[in-house]
Amino acid sequence: MSSEFIIEDNTDESIEDIEGAVDNGLKRAALYAETKIVESMIVNPEVQAGQGGWKKSFGRLARSQPGSPPMQQTGNLARSIISGKVGHLKYMTGVRRGYSDSPYGFYLDQGTTKIEKRPWLGVLFRNKKEQIEAQFKKGHDSFLRGKE
């Protein structure tokens, strides 16, 4: 009676599974972050005394405080928030730079020669770090459960 012991090399399949799980987790975390950024913007704010603002033909618009998300008045900035894959196992979420109707989100966050830097994206990411990590784990685990 002979017995055989066969070892198969499934390294490539295992690496594909790991990369698929990580990719799925990153995609879910990026989309979650995109959603939370848009949700953080106060829609159609009214100027309160001492808030500042500027005159437009349709009334006064409020300015957000430094470190706070910009206030959503036209929806252009909210539409400029994007997330997506930018490389192998690499996703990004943020303000689309050069978005024709809405460059001010980027300018508020990074500052210009005429606008003082008023970072808000990093603040939001730091405040939502645990939730973003939880979304990564859900996406990761979901992918692996589908492989069973």
URDA-V399811 format. One record per residue. RES is the residue in one letter. NEAR is the number of other ideal C-beta (glycine too) atoms within 10 Angstrom. Layout:
res=RES near=NEAR
res=RES near=NEAR
This chain:
res=M near=2
res=S near=3
res=S near=4
res=E near=4
res=F near=4
res=I near=4
res=I near=5
res=E near=6
res=D near=7
res=N near=10
res=T near=8
res=D near=8
res=E near=11
res=S near=10
res=I near=10
res=E near=12
res=D near=14
res=I near=14
res=E near=13
res=G near=15
res=A near=20
res=V near=15
res=D near=18
res=N near=19
res=G near=23
res=L near=20
res=K near=18
res=R near=21
res=A near=24
res=A near=24
res=L near=16
res=Y near=20
res=A near=24
res=E near=18
res=T near=14
res=K near=19
res=I near=24
res=V near=17
res=E near=12
res=S near=19
res=M near=20
res=I near=14
res=V near=11
res=N near=11
res=P near=17
res=E near=12
res=V near=15
res=Q near=9
res=A near=4
res=G near=5
res=Q near=15
res=G near=12
res=G near=15
res=W near=9
res=K near=8
res=K near=10
res=S near=4
res=F near=8
res=G near=10
res=R near=13
res=L near=18
res=A near=18
res=R near=16
res=S near=18
res=Q near=12
res=P near=12
res=G near=11
res=S near=15
res=P near=23
res=P near=21
res=M near=20
res=Q near=19
res=Q near=18
res=T near=13
res=G near=14
res=N near=15
res=L near=25
res=A near=19
res=R near=14
res=S near=21
res=I near=22
res=I near=15
res=S near=19
res=G near=12
res=K near=13
res=V near=9
res=G near=7
res=H near=7
res=L near=11
res=K near=10
res=Y near=20
res=M near=14
res=T near=21
res=G near=19
res=V near=23
res=R near=16
res=R near=12
res=G near=9
res=Y near=17
res=S near=8
res=D near=11
res=S near=20
res=P near=17
res=Y near=16
res=G near=24
res=F near=19
res=Y near=16
res=L near=23
res=D near=18
res=Q near=14
res=G near=13
res=T near=12
res=T near=4
res=K near=6
res=I near=11
res=E near=8
res=K near=11
res=R near=18
res=P near=13
res=W near=21
res=L near=20
res=G near=11
res=V near=16
res=L near=20
res=F near=15
res=R near=8
res=N near=12
res=K near=18
res=K near=11
res=E near=8
res=Q near=13
res=I near=19
res=E near=12
res=A near=14
res=Q near=22
res=F near=21
res=K near=13
res=K near=15
res=G near=22
res=H near=20
res=D near=13
res=S near=13
res=F near=20
res=L near=15
res=R near=9
res=G near=10
res=K near=10
res=E near=4
